[in-house]
Amino acid sequence: MGFDFKVEYINAILTLGKSCGAGLATIGLAGAGIGVGLVFGSLIFALGRNPSEETRLFKYAMLGFALTEAVGLLALMMAFLILFS
């Protein structure tokens, strides 16, 4: 009939741990944003130096963009898994 403080205390600590873990997992999203900026900044720099290689450089930039975004999406997925599991 009494209120069980031990269960509430454990649930509060678990919620705190999930929130902190999800917040730390989203740091990867900042890295993905920086990576995308570096990829396209390097593309613009390379096109300025050698405009005749536009098609080849653009293909490499798209590959770099896709891989960088994949890492960001994995970080987001980990954050959601931590938060909602």
N, C-alpha and C positions, 0 to 999 in steps of 0.2 A: 504494500500500500504506500510505501514511502518512495520518495524520488531517488533514483539511483544516480548519484553524482559521478561514480566511477565510469559508467557507460557514456555519459555526456562528456566527460573529460576526454576520454579516448576518442570519441567522435570529433571533438573540437580539434584535437591534435592531428587526426587524420585529414581533416579538411584543411588545416593550415599547411600540412605537408604537401597535399595535392596542389594547393594554390601556389605555393612557392616553387614547386617542381615545374608546374605549367608555365609560370612566369620565367623561370630560368631556361626552359626549353625554347621559348620564343626569341631568345638571343640569336638563334640561327637565322631568323628572318631578317635581322639587321645585317647579318653577314651576306645574305642573299641579295639584299638591296645594294650593298656596296659592290658586290661582285658583278651585278648587272650593269651598274654604272661604269665599272672598270672595263667591262667587255665592250660596251658601245663607245666609251671614250677612246679606247685603243683602236676601234674600228675607224672612228673619225680621224684620228691621228694617222693611221696607216693609209687611208684613202687620200689624205692630203699629201702624203709622201709619194704614193704610187697609184694614181687614179685608174690606170689601165688594168689593175688586178681586182676591180670592184666585185665581180661575180664570185671569184674564189674567196676573197676576204669576207664577203657577206655570208657565204655558206659557213665558214669557220665561226663567224660571229653568232650565227643562229645556233650552231652546235654548242658554243660556250654559253649562250643564253639559256638553252634548254637544260644543260647540265646544272647550271647555277640555280635555276628555278626549281629543279628537281630536289636539290639539297634544301632549299627553302620550304618546299612542300612537305618534305620528310620531317623537318623541324616542327612545322605546324601540326602534322599528323601526330607526332610524339606528344606535343602539348595537349592536344585534344584527348589522346589516349590516357595521359596522366590525369587530366582533369575529370574525365567522365567515366573512369573505370573504378 
